[in-house]
Amino acid sequence: MLNYILLVFVPIALLLELMHAPGVWIFVASALALLPLASLMGRATEELAARTGSTVGGLLNATFGNAAELIIAGVALAAGKLEVVKASITGSILSNLLLVLGLSILLGGLRFNTQRFNANSANIMATLLALSMVAFLLPAFFDLAERTYFRVDPTLPDLDFSHAAAIVLVLVYLANIWFSLRTHRDLVSGRDEAHPEDHPATWSVPVSIGVLASATAGVAVMAEFLVGSLEAATSVLGLSEFFVGIILIPLVGNAAEHFAAIGFAIKNKMDLAVQIAIGSALQIALLVAPLLILLGWIIGQPMNLVFQNPLELAALAASIIATNAVVRDGETNWLEGFLLLGVYVLLGFAFFFTPR
């Protein structure tokens, strides 16, 4: 119900943009409008997945799971906000692994003493995340070596290396999809997935496609407004664009999945909660990030995988290490969730106090 109420901010944002209202108003209205639109994209994708069978449905969920974040980041990329794009990549991974997984484990653990899930599936995803960290670390060290050891301008080599890394990451993602949906489906499926009839489709295929197309168009328009008003809004609010990119944009773009994961955890369906949280972070690392690199290549924006702020790399490493420690045994309690949230809050303060 709240999603439908928030849809009122779509025309409000349009009206404010047409009236050339102060940027902070447009920013807030478009951010609130993105919440229900992203939720509708997710709902339409789930409805189509329920209508098209397990394999095709799995591909749909894998493809469109983070479409809203991709659109928002793509609009920022086209506007030349490269550091905001990189920050949103980092922030999306952090929010899924620390905030969403932490809240899911905490709230589920307060209701159920110990919650169990498929450790095989969680460990495979966590291992892939750890390996993806290599793709984020190597470009930074590559850039450092060029500057300090070879003493050359790293701009073009950084781009070339990032393009190659992006292609490799997409191939790894496709291999993981094939592994999960075809060759080792039984290994990675959880107990909660055994009853698809619990989630029957209620929308027809034409309705689902129409809603998906409309919501996607709405997300694109609201993302334009959000990015266009970003500079004015950050000036008024006293926030850095880095903080907005790493904290606020990920929360707006993925709020629907966040609430879904927490809801499943409260119902003791931890397999689904863990798969949503870690799976979404994995999709950001292996699909969304490389697609943004390749998109920048196509449209002429020098987007690379070099994170100049070492705090981002430290945050990614900390979140992946913490997640691996929590999920390795296939069971959780509320304290583990509280610890993940503590790490997220500490990182949030670090990002907030980062000089503008």
PyMOL commands that set and color helices and strands:
alter all, ss='L'
color gray80, all
select helices_A, chain A and resi 2-6+9-18+23-51+54-64+67-78+82-111+119-150+155-183+185-188+191-194+196-198+205-228+230-237+241-253+255-266+270-299+310-327+334-352
alter helices_A, ss='H'
color red, helices_A
select strands_A, chain A and resi 115-116+331-332
alter strands_A, ss='S'
color yellow, strands_A
deselect
rebuild
show_as cartoon
